[in-house]
Amino acid sequence: MRNKLGSGFVVVAASIMLAACRTAPNLPDWRYRVLESYTPDLERQLNVLGAEGWTVVSSSTVASSPAEAPRVAVILKRPGR
């Protein structure tokens, strides 16, 4: 069930972001990325992506079992190239 929730979140978030960025012809072209990570590794991954020009748009905790470390889903964007 956890994988279905995470996958569903990714599909819905990507669809919304892609629809929103194509509604006005003169807006910049954006690239989007969804990162799912366990909390201890998240800071390192965000620092690497920030150095590459990615900006966090949104984040959410993804359901996990009590035995697992919490996971976070992060939506990032940067201008298209």
C-alpha positions in Angstrom: 0.0 0.0 0.0 2.9 2.4 0.8 4.2 2.1 -2.7 0.8 2.8 -4.2 0.4 6.0 -2.1 3.9 7.2 -3.0 3.4 6.4 -6.7 0.0 8.1 -6.7 1.4 11.2 -5.1 4.1 11.4 -7.8 1.6 11.0 -10.7 -0.8 13.6 -9.3 1.8 16.1 -8.4 3.6 15.8 -11.7 0.3 16.2 -13.6 -0.7 19.3 -11.7 2.7 20.9 -12.1 2.8 20.1 -15.8 -0.7 21.5 -16.4 0.0 24.6 -14.4 3.3 25.5 -16.2 1.6 25.3 -19.7 -1.3 27.6 -19.1 0.4 30.9 -20.1 2.5 31.2 -23.2 5.0 33.8 -21.9 6.0 32.1 -18.6 9.4 30.4 -18.3 9.7 26.8 -19.1 10.2 24.8 -15.9 11.6 21.4 -15.3 10.2 19.5 -12.3 11.6 16.7 -10.2 10.1 14.6 -7.4 12.6 13.3 -4.8 11.6 10.6 -2.3 14.1 10.1 0.5 14.6 8.8 4.0 15.1 11.7 6.4 18.8 11.1 7.4 19.9 11.4 3.7 17.5 14.2 2.7 19.7 17.1 3.7 22.7 15.9 1.6 20.5 15.3 -1.4 18.8 18.7 -1.2 22.2 20.4 -0.9 23.4 18.6 -4.0 20.2 19.5 -6.0 20.3 23.1 -4.7 23.9 23.5 -6.0 22.5 22.3 -9.4 19.9 25.1 -9.4 16.8 23.2 -8.1 14.4 25.0 -5.8 11.9 23.2 -3.4 8.3 23.8 -4.4 6.6 21.5 -1.9 7.2 18.6 0.5 5.1 16.0 2.2 5.7 13.1 4.5 5.0 9.7 2.8 3.3 7.0 4.9 5.7 4.3 6.1 5.5 1.5 8.6 6.5 2.1 12.3 9.7 0.0 11.8 10.9 2.2 8.9 12.5 5.7 9.0 10.1 8.4 7.8 10.2 9.2 4.1 9.7 12.6 2.6 8.5 13.4 -0.9 9.9 16.8 -2.2 8.8 18.5 -5.4 11.6 20.7 -6.9 11.8 22.9 -10.0 14.4 24.8 -12.0 14.3 26.7 -15.3 14.3 24.5 -18.4 17.5 24.3 -20.4 
